[in-house]
């Protein structure tokens, strides 16, 4: 048996245990999961890009629509596998792979055939799906108690999942290296984006999210959504936030570069060092909220050391000054989804762990216990709207505005790694595993 096949066997065994406990907690007998349905554009016969239900790909490395999983504890899971007879499109291949022996596979050629291979409809069936994936008798009910339980435990990655996520890192790193080379060669945002896609070997549909490929002032737009063909008169800075997928699991990496030495390049180096210190805090017993506050203090120290703001880091945090330069959260869970679920749950009953006051964009607050994968992505930006607010505040006189105005041409800096919380069998901390830095070293 291959190593991946053995890891998958352990993964699917644990997944069934969690599903059985979730069903018992919620008062259901059977879990039914739809892969999803294609959606068509208004007044057209062209489908939108299909995204498989993450609950479905938690069980299987498949990404095509109109398939179903049914699991009743004590019985082998059923996979209803949609393989249409279709000469307009390339139909899915016959079921195969390391996962096949773990399912009772039923191949169908018409969507309506699925119901005959699923349990008889009834009130004891939990149907996890989007509304447009419904099948007669299997309208999605998405029980909140069940989903809360599943989402809570999805944070803890199996060795199988970690192996796939390392593959996703390696693929993304190839893209990042190619993208940097095209930036250095004075390529446009579109040129850089296409080099990334080619190097990863993935189409835009396969990428886990739309690439952020930003030059100069565009680096100040947190979710910059374009890849322009035209080139700026001068390349000053480049920010790329781009990931890749491997068998359903995502990577999420950001890097920032400058074309020449000077203050902005020195700020990148300072941010890189600060980001590594924050990554080192991804440890058992810590919380992402603590790391987020530490990030604000790190950024405050950089602003102070570079004489951009004449305040202590603590005073900048207290006075909201660091928020004007770092307006988002430090990171989020990563896995089946780029912004993976369960980040606010204190326990598997859905008790919420609140965000620190004044930090509304934080996506993850729960305590780290081991085998979670989170992103660490501090940013330092020069955003006109936020700087205008700072200029109108009581702290305006403590800001070196001439230097800030010069830095606005560069947009901003973000550096992001994907980091695993590691623990020993005893539960003690082993220190973080930086999946991203390891992948760059191996590339």
C-alpha positions as CSV (number, residue, x, y, z in Angstrom):
1,X,0.0,0.0,0.0
2,X,1.4,3.4,-0.9
3,X,2.1,5.9,1.8
4,X,-0.7,8.2,0.6
5,X,-3.2,5.3,0.5
6,X,-2.3,4.4,4.1
7,X,-2.7,8.0,5.2
8,X,-6.0,8.2,3.5
9,X,-7.2,5.0,5.2
10,X,-6.5,6.6,8.6
11,X,-8.1,9.9,7.5
12,X,-11.4,8.3,6.3
13,X,-11.6,6.2,9.5
14,X,-11.3,9.3,11.7
15,X,-13.7,11.1,9.4
16,X,-16.3,8.4,10.0
17,X,-15.9,8.6,13.8
18,X,-16.4,12.4,13.7
19,X,-19.4,12.0,11.4
20,X,-21.0,9.4,13.7
21,X,-20.5,11.6,16.8
22,X,-22.0,14.6,14.9
23,X,-25.1,12.5,13.9
24,X,-25.6,11.3,17.4
25,X,-25.2,14.8,18.8
26,X,-27.7,16.2,16.3
27,X,-30.2,13.3,16.5
28,X,-29.8,11.9,13.0
29,X,-29.1,8.4,11.6
30,X,-27.5,9.1,8.2
31,X,-25.4,11.8,6.7
32,X,-25.9,12.6,3.0
33,X,-23.6,15.1,1.3
34,X,-24.1,16.5,-2.2
35,X,-21.0,17.5,-4.3
36,X,-23.1,20.3,-5.7
37,X,-24.8,21.3,-9.0
38,X,-23.6,23.5,-11.8
39,X,-25.2,26.9,-12.0
40,X,-25.9,28.5,-15.3
41,X,-25.6,32.2,-16.2
42,X,-28.8,34.2,-16.5
43,X,-30.4,33.7,-19.9
44,X,-27.5,31.6,-21.1
45,X,-26.4,28.0,-21.3
46,X,-22.9,28.6,-20.0
47,X,-22.2,27.5,-16.5
48,X,-20.4,29.5,-13.8
49,X,-17.2,28.0,-12.5
50,X,-18.2,25.0,-10.4
51,X,-17.0,24.8,-6.8
52,X,-17.5,21.5,-5.0
53,X,-19.1,21.3,-1.6
54,X,-16.1,21.4,0.9
55,X,-17.9,18.7,3.0
56,X,-17.8,16.4,0.0
57,X,-14.1,16.9,-0.8
58,X,-13.3,16.3,2.9
59,X,-14.2,12.7,2.1
60,X,-13.0,12.4,-1.4
61,X,-10.5,14.0,-3.8
62,X,-13.3,14.6,-6.4
63,X,-14.5,17.9,-7.8
64,X,-17.3,17.2,-10.3
65,X,-21.0,18.0,-9.8
66,X,-24.1,15.9,-9.2
67,X,-22.5,13.2,-7.0
68,X,-23.5,12.2,-3.5
69,X,-22.0,10.6,-0.4
70,X,-24.2,8.7,2.1
71,X,-22.9,7.5,5.4
72,X,-24.7,5.5,8.1
73,X,-22.5,4.6,11.1
74,X,-21.7,0.9,11.0
75,X,-22.0,0.7,7.2
76,X,-19.6,1.3,4.4
77,X,-20.0,4.8,2.9
78,X,-21.9,4.9,-0.4
79,X,-20.7,7.1,-3.3
80,X,-23.1,7.9,-6.0
81,X,-20.8,8.8,-8.9
82,X,-22.2,10.9,-11.7
83,X,-20.6,9.8,-15.1
84,X,-22.9,11.1,-17.8
85,X,-23.0,9.8,-21.4
86,X,-22.1,13.1,-23.0
87,X,-20.4,13.9,-26.3
88,X,-20.4,17.7,-25.7
89,X,-18.1,17.6,-22.7
90,X,-15.4,15.3,-21.3
91,X,-17.1,13.1,-18.8
92,X,-15.4,12.1,-15.5
93,X,-13.3,9.0,-15.8
94,X,-14.3,5.7,-14.3
95,X,-13.9,5.7,-10.5
96,X,-10.3,4.8,-9.5
97,X,-7.6,5.6,-7.0
98,X,-6.5,4.9,-3.5
99,X,-9.9,5.9,-2.1
100,X,-12.0,3.5,-4.1
101,X,-11.9,0.5,-1.8
102,X,-13.4,2.5,1.1
103,X,-16.7,3.2,-0.7
104,X,-19.6,1.3,-2.1
105,X,-19.6,3.0,-5.5
106,X,-22.8,3.4,-7.6
107,X,-22.2,4.9,-11.1
108,X,-25.2,6.9,-12.6
109,X,-25.6,8.5,-16.0
110,X,-28.6,10.7,-15.1
111,X,-28.9,13.1,-12.2
112,X,-32.4,11.6,-11.3
113,X,-30.9,8.2,-10.8
114,X,-29.1,9.2,-7.6
115,X,-32.2,8.9,-5.3
116,X,-32.5,5.2,-5.8
117,X,-29.0,4.6,-4.4
118,X,-29.5,6.8,-1.3
119,X,-31.4,5.8,1.9
120,X,-35.2,6.3,1.9
121,X,-36.0,9.9,2.6
122,X,-37.0,10.6,6.2
123,X,-36.7,13.0,9.2
124,X,-33.5,11.2,10.4
125,X,-31.4,12.1,7.4
126,X,-29.1,15.1,7.6
127,X,-28.6,16.5,4.1
128,X,-25.6,18.8,3.8
129,X,-25.8,20.7,0.5
130,X,-26.6,24.0,-1.2
131,X,-30.3,24.5,-2.0
132,X,-29.8,24.1,-5.8
133,X,-28.2,20.7,-5.3
134,X,-31.5,19.2,-4.0
135,X,-32.8,15.9,-5.2
136,X,-36.4,14.8,-4.7
137,X,-36.8,13.8,-1.1
138,X,-33.4,15.2,-0.2
139,X,-33.9,18.9,0.3
140,X,-30.9,20.2,2.2
141,X,-31.6,20.8,5.9
142,X,-27.9,21.5,7.0
143,X,-28.5,20.9,10.7
144,X,-26.7,23.6,12.6
145,X,-25.8,21.3,15.5
146,X,-24.3,18.8,13.1
147,X,-22.4,21.4,11.0
148,X,-21.0,23.1,14.1
149,X,-19.6,19.8,15.3
150,X,-18.1,19.0,11.9
151,X,-16.7,22.5,11.4
152,X,-15.1,22.5,14.9
153,X,-13.1,19.3,14.2
154,X,-12.3,20.2,10.6
155,X,-9.6,22.5,12.0
156,X,-7.5,19.5,13.1
157,X,-5.7,18.2,10.0
158,X,-4.9,14.5,9.5
159,X,-1.5,13.5,8.2
160,X,-3.2,12.8,4.9
161,X,-4.5,16.4,4.7
162,X,-1.1,17.8,5.7
163,X,0.6,15.8,3.0
164,X,-1.8,17.3,0.4
165,X,-1.3,20.8,1.7
166,X,2.5,20.4,1.4
167,X,2.0,19.5,-2.3
168,X,-0.2,22.6,-2.7
169,X,2.6,24.7,-1.1
170,X,5.2,23.3,-3.6
171,X,3.0,24.0,-6.6
172,X,2.3,27.6,-5.4
173,X,6.0,28.3,-4.7
174,X,6.9,27.4,-8.3
175,X,4.3,30.0,-9.4
176,X,5.7,32.6,-7.0
177,X,9.2,32.2,-8.3
178,X,8.1,32.5,-11.9
179,X,6.0,35.6,-11.0
180,X,9.0,37.3,-9.3
181,X,11.2,36.6,-12.4
182,X,8.7,38.3,-14.7
183,X,8.3,41.3,-12.4
184,X,12.1,41.7,-12.4
185,X,11.9,41.6,-16.2
186,X,9.4,44.5,-16.1
187,X,6.4,42.5,-17.1
188,X,2.8,43.7,-16.7
189,X,0.4,42.4,-14.1
190,X,-1.1,40.2,-16.7
191,X,2.3,38.9,-17.8
192,X,3.1,38.0,-14.2
193,X,-0.3,36.3,-13.6
194,X,0.1,34.2,-16.7
195,X,3.6,33.1,-15.7
196,X,2.2,32.1,-12.4
197,X,-0.5,30.0,-13.9
198,X,1.9,28.3,-16.3
199,X,4.4,27.5,-13.6
200,X,1.8,26.0,-11.2
201,X,0.3,23.9,-14.0
202,X,-3.2,24.9,-12.9
203,X,-5.8,26.8,-14.8
204,X,-7.5,29.9,-13.3
205,X,-10.5,27.6,-12.5
206,X,-8.3,25.3,-10.5
207,X,-6.6,28.0,-8.4
208,X,-8.2,28.2,-4.9
209,X,-8.9,31.9,-5.2
210,X,-8.3,34.7,-7.8
211,X,-4.7,35.8,-7.8
212,X,-3.8,39.3,-6.4
213,X,-1.1,40.5,-8.7
214,X,-0.4,44.2,-8.0
215,X,2.2,46.7,-9.1
216,X,3.1,50.0,-7.4
217,X,0.1,51.8,-5.9
218,X,-2.1,48.8,-6.6
219,X,-0.2,47.0,-3.7
220,X,-2.3,49.2,-1.3
221,X,-5.6,47.6,-2.5
222,X,-6.0,44.6,-0.1
223,X,-8.1,42.5,-2.5
224,X,-6.9,44.0,-5.8
225,X,-9.0,42.3,-8.4
226,X,-7.4,43.1,-11.8
227,X,-4.4,41.9,-13.9
228,X,-3.8,44.9,-16.1
229,X,-2.0,44.5,-19.5
230,X,-0.5,48.0,-19.5
231,X,2.8,48.5,-17.8
232,X,3.6,51.4,-15.3
233,X,6.3,53.8,-16.5
234,X,8.4,52.5,-13.7
235,X,8.2,49.3,-11.7
236,X,8.7,50.2,-8.0
237,X,7.0,47.4,-6.1
238,X,5.2,44.1,-6.6
239,X,2.8,42.3,-4.3
240,X,1.5,38.8,-5.1
241,X,-1.1,36.9,-3.1
242,X,-1.6,33.6,-4.8
243,X,-2.1,30.0,-3.9
244,X,-2.6,26.6,-5.5
245,X,-4.7,23.5,-4.9
246,X,-3.8,19.8,-4.6
247,X,-6.6,17.2,-4.4
248,X,-9.0,19.7,-2.9
249,X,-6.6,21.4,-0.4
250,X,-5.4,25.0,-0.7
251,X,-2.2,27.0,-0.1
252,X,-2.3,30.8,0.4
253,X,1.0,32.7,0.0
254,X,1.9,36.4,-0.2
255,X,5.2,38.0,-1.0
256,X,6.2,41.7,-1.7
257,X,9.2,42.9,-3.7
258,X,10.9,46.1,-4.6
259,X,13.0,46.9,-7.6
260,X,15.7,48.9,-5.8
261,X,17.3,49.5,-2.4
262,X,16.0,52.3,-0.2
263,X,13.4,52.7,2.5
264,X,10.7,50.6,1.0
265,X,13.0,47.7,0.5
266,X,14.2,48.1,4.0
267,X,10.6,48.0,5.2
268,X,10.1,44.7,3.4
269,X,13.1,43.2,5.2
270,X,11.8,44.5,8.5
271,X,8.4,43.1,7.8
272,X,9.9,39.8,6.8
273,X,11.8,39.5,10.1
274,X,8.7,40.6,12.1
275,X,6.5,38.0,10.2
276,X,8.9,35.2,11.1
277,X,8.7,36.2,14.8
278,X,5.0,36.0,14.5
279,X,5.1,32.6,12.9
280,X,7.2,31.4,15.8
281,X,4.2,32.2,18.0
282,X,2.0,29.6,16.3
283,X,2.2,27.2,19.2
284,X,0.0,25.0,21.4
285,X,-1.9,27.1,24.0
286,X,-1.5,30.4,22.2
287,X,-4.4,32.1,20.4
288,X,-4.6,33.9,17.0
289,X,-6.0,36.9,18.9
290,X,-2.7,37.1,20.9
291,X,-0.7,36.8,17.7
292,X,-2.8,39.5,16.0
293,X,-2.1,42.0,18.9
294,X,1.6,41.1,18.7
295,X,1.5,41.9,15.0
296,X,0.1,45.4,15.7
297,X,3.0,45.9,18.2
298,X,5.5,44.6,15.6
299,X,4.2,47.0,13.0
300,X,4.2,49.9,15.5
301,X,7.8,49.2,16.2
302,X,8.7,49.3,12.5
303,X,6.8,52.6,12.2
304,X,8.7,54.0,15.2
305,X,12.1,52.6,14.1
306,X,11.8,54.1,10.6
307,X,10.7,57.4,12.2
308,X,7.4,57.3,10.3
309,X,5.4,57.8,13.5
310,X,6.8,59.4,16.7
311,X,4.9,57.2,19.2
312,X,5.7,54.0,21.1
313,X,4.2,50.8,19.6
314,X,2.0,50.5,22.7
315,X,0.6,54.0,22.3
316,X,0.1,53.4,18.5
317,X,-2.0,50.3,19.3
318,X,-4.0,52.1,22.0
319,X,-4.6,55.1,19.9
320,X,-5.7,53.1,16.8
321,X,-2.7,54.3,14.7
322,X,-1.5,50.9,13.7
323,X,-5.0,50.1,12.4
324,X,-4.4,52.8,9.7
325,X,-1.4,50.9,8.4
326,X,-2.6,47.3,9.2
327,X,-6.4,47.2,8.7
328,X,-7.0,43.5,8.5
329,X,-6.6,40.4,10.6
330,X,-3.3,38.5,11.1
331,X,-4.7,35.3,9.5
332,X,-7.2,32.5,9.3
333,X,-7.6,28.7,9.1
334,X,-6.6,27.1,5.9
335,X,-7.5,23.7,4.4
336,X,-10.4,22.7,2.2
337,X,-11.3,26.3,1.9
338,X,-8.9,29.3,1.8
339,X,-10.8,30.9,4.7
340,X,-11.7,27.7,6.4
341,X,-14.5,27.3,8.9
342,X,-14.7,27.1,12.7
343,X,-12.4,29.9,13.6
344,X,-14.6,31.4,16.3
345,X,-15.7,28.3,18.1
346,X,-14.5,27.7,21.6
347,X,-15.9,24.2,21.7
348,X,-17.8,21.7,19.5
349,X,-21.2,23.0,20.7
350,X,-20.5,26.4,19.0
351,X,-19.7,28.6,22.0
352,X,-18.1,31.6,20.5
353,X,-14.7,33.0,21.5
354,X,-15.1,36.8,21.0
355,X,-12.7,39.0,19.1
356,X,-10.6,41.5,20.9
357,X,-12.3,44.9,21.1
358,X,-11.6,47.1,18.1
359,X,-10.4,44.2,15.9
360,X,-13.5,43.4,13.9
361,X,-11.7,41.8,10.9
362,X,-10.0,39.0,12.8
363,X,-11.1,35.6,11.3
364,X,-9.8,33.3,14.0
365,X,-10.0,33.5,17.8
366,X,-9.9,30.0,19.3
367,X,-7.0,28.5,21.2
368,X,-4.4,26.6,19.2
369,X,-4.1,22.9,20.3
370,X,-2.2,21.2,17.5
371,X,-2.5,20.2,13.8
372,X,-4.3,23.3,12.8
373,X,-2.9,25.2,9.8
374,X,-3.2,28.9,9.9
375,X,-2.0,31.8,7.8
376,X,0.2,34.5,9.3
377,X,0.0,37.6,7.1
378,X,0.9,41.0,8.6
379,X,0.6,44.0,6.4
380,X,1.9,47.5,6.2
381,X,0.0,49.7,3.7
382,X,-0.2,53.3,2.6
383,X,-3.9,53.6,1.8
384,X,-5.2,57.1,1.0
385,X,-8.5,56.7,2.7
386,X,-7.0,55.5,6.0
387,X,-4.2,58.0,5.9
388,X,-6.8,60.8,5.5
389,X,-8.4,59.5,8.7
390,X,-5.1,59.6,10.4
391,X,-4.4,63.1,9.2
392,X,-7.7,64.2,10.7
393,X,-6.9,62.6,14.1
394,X,-5.2,63.9,17.2
395,X,-2.1,62.0,16.2
396,X,-1.5,63.8,12.9
397,X,1.3,65.9,14.2
398,X,3.3,62.8,15.1
399,X,3.4,61.4,11.6
400,X,6.3,62.0,9.1
401,X,4.0,63.0,6.2
402,X,6.7,63.7,3.6
403,X,8.1,60.2,4.0
404,X,4.6,58.7,4.0
405,X,3.7,60.5,0.8
406,X,6.8,59.1,-0.9
407,X,6.0,55.6,0.3
408,X,2.4,55.8,-1.1
409,X,3.9,55.3,-4.6
410,X,4.8,51.8,-3.5
411,X,1.4,50.9,-2.2
412,X,2.2,48.5,0.6
413,X,3.7,45.3,2.0
414,X,2.1,41.9,2.9
415,X,4.0,38.7,3.7
416,X,2.1,35.5,4.3
417,X,3.1,32.0,5.2
418,X,1.0,28.9,6.0
419,X,2.0,27.5,9.4
420,X,1.0,24.3,11.2
421,X,0.7,24.0,14.9
422,X,2.7,21.0,16.0
423,X,2.3,19.0,19.2
424,X,3.8,15.9,20.7
425,X,1.7,12.8,21.5
426,X,1.6,14.2,25.1
427,X,0.0,17.4,23.8
428,X,3.1,19.5,24.5
429,X,4.3,22.1,21.9
430,X,6.9,21.1,19.3
431,X,7.2,24.5,17.7
432,X,5.6,25.5,14.4
433,X,6.0,23.9,11.0
434,X,6.2,26.6,8.4
435,X,4.9,24.9,5.3
436,X,5.6,27.9,3.1
437,X,9.2,28.5,4.1
438,X,9.9,24.8,3.9
439,X,8.5,24.7,0.4
440,X,10.7,27.7,-0.7
441,X,13.8,26.0,0.7
442,X,13.0,22.8,-1.2
443,X,12.1,24.5,-4.5
